[in-house]
Amino acid sequence: MPALDRFSAQAADYARYRIAYPAELYDWLLPQVESRERAWDCATGNGQVAAVLADSFIRVDATDLSDNQLAQAPPRPNIHYQRATAEHTPFPNQRFDLITVAQAVHWFDGPAYHREVRRVARPGAVLAEWGYQLCRLETPELNQVLDEFHDVTSGPYWDTNRRHIENEYADLPFPFADVRRARFAVEKHWMADDMLNYLRTWSATANYARQHAGADMVALVAEELTQLWGPQPRSITFPVFARAGRVE
């Protein structure tokens, strides 16, 4: 199965408007990792997870299939960024103490990715995968507009892989030991323009643009959402789900 790149075209907006993950997630994850020598952040995107791991590991290797995404990543002396897919990496056997994948595993060829994880993980290493679902707003009217845009307007343009986010990866195998699961929340305070630009980072938005000569699907909801939103910032909650297991 060819690797899917749905985020190169909107890499700059992705870096600016996609959420960062909460400190509570790392507080839950890092105590599970016995050694802090090397970590691999797979599908690193703009490097937000790699930058956090760099505070705890001697070296972090961060890979992504998108050069445009990697160009947005923050440089750190102990992070090595390079282009690679999840299924085929240049790393030697038994390299890593921790492997992380944030909001991306649903795009992978699962069996090939798991083979690569087992090859490059040290015995007892931890694999952690997480993602986040559709955000919720403080008013039912805004949630209704967002749901309509997500389910109906964007509906035909979502890749089938995206359904795995909606059910928290329940249908994606995770054949590892000592599996732990957790949920978190990310709170944001956004203006209407922030929300509209976040919608422009969706893979469905990119698919729409490819199929409609670069047209902006978000323009179809911009006026209605902006009027309902008003001139003030509003509270938004992103539900985050995570799972971690040990590679034996």
Secondary structure as UniProt FT lines:
FT   TURN            9..10
FT   HELIX           11..17
FT   HELIX           23..29
FT   HELIX           30..32
FT   STRAND          38..42
FT   TURN            45..47
FT   HELIX           48..53
FT   TURN            54..56
FT   STRAND          59..64
FT   HELIX           67..70
FT   TURN            71..72
FT   TURN            77..78
FT   STRAND          79..83
FT   STRAND          96..102
FT   HELIX           105..107
FT   HELIX           110..120
FT   STRAND          121..132
FT   STRAND          136..137
FT   HELIX           140..148
FT   HELIX           149..153
FT   HELIX           155..157
FT   HELIX           160..162
FT   HELIX           163..166
FT   TURN            167..171
FT   STRAND          177..190
FT   HELIX           192..199
FT   TURN            200..201
FT   HELIX           203..211
FT   TURN            212..214
FT   TURN            217..218
FT   HELIX           219..229
FT   STRAND          234..246
//
